[in-house]
């Protein structure tokens, strides 16, 4: 998705997009290291941080 939406000359945007996806992957990956589609969707409905808080208790 990052590659399909990129624009020429937008190096800062590319770096920010990579950083966002890398952070999401590190927070929401499963035990095998994969980022499942349902886990990625939790960012948009704000339930990822609730899940992380419960996991940290």
Order of alpha helices (4+ residues) and beta strands (2+ residues): alpha-alpha-alpha
